[in-house]
Amino acid sequence: MQRVSPAATRYDTTTIIFHWATAILVVTQWLGAQVIDWFPSGAPRVDARSIHITCGLLLAAILVGRIIWRLTKGRRLPLADGPVLSLVAKATHWGLYALIAAMVLVGMTLTWTRGDSIFNLFKLPAFDPGNHALADQVQEIHATIGWIIVGVAGLHAAAALFHQYVWRDRLLDRMLPRTR
């Protein structure tokens, strides 16, 4: 199959910043979630969880800003692939947005279900204090969504690298920051 090189244009700087900020926060959040329970109970674990919660709220803000930017002012580039692969790419992007939004909402629910303390400065009231089964269920949903995001984002990254290094169509250049 003959690969058509995408237009020489790039996404605008704001779109690129939103993309990489989202990617960095998703990776950071996933890694952080894997090690929170390694911290000793008490202040160290509260602080680790508080950082995770704060970064989750930052991710939510970036996601909202990214979607608004994309729908209003973000640069639209011509499709790089045929209709089927373009549909897959759009579905992947919007699917990742939906998964991240679901992750943030379930994370907020988890925080409320557990009644987490935020940096030991204040404690959120627990929805149903002592209901550990509910907190465990919400935690499991949160973790499952996290693994799905890792899988879909991994496929997204693999597709970008495949474009760059196998098809050599320089598609990835559209989302890379300019180098001088």
Stockholm file with secondary structure:
# STOCKHOLM 1.0

chainA/1-180         MQRVSPAATRYDTTTIIFHWATAILVVTQWLGAQVIDWFPSGAPRVDARSIHITCGLLLAAILVGRIIWRLTKGRRLPLADGPVLSLVAKATHWGLYALIAAMVLVGMTLTWTRGDSIFNLFKLPAFDPGNHALADQVQEIHATIGWIIVGVAGLHAAAALFHQYVWRDRLLDRMLPRTR
#=GR chainA/1-180 SS CCCCCCCSCCCCHHHHHHHHHHHHHHHHHHHHHHHGGGSCTTHHHHHHHHHHHHHHHHHHHHHHHHHHHHHHTSCCCCCSSCHHHHHHHHHHHHHHHHHHHHHHHHHHHHHHHHTCEETTTEECCCSSTTCHHHHHHHHHHHHHHHHHHHHHHHHHHHHHHHIIIIICCCGGGGGSCCCC
#=GC SS_cons         CCCCCCCSCCCCHHHHHHHHHHHHHHHHHHHHHHHGGGSCTTHHHHHHHHHHHHHHHHHHHHHHHHHHHHHHTSCCCCCSSCHHHHHHHHHHHHHHHHHHHHHHHHHHHHHHHHTCEETTTEECCCSSTTCHHHHHHHHHHHHHHHHHHHHHHHHHHHHHHHIIIIICCCGGGGGSCCCC
//
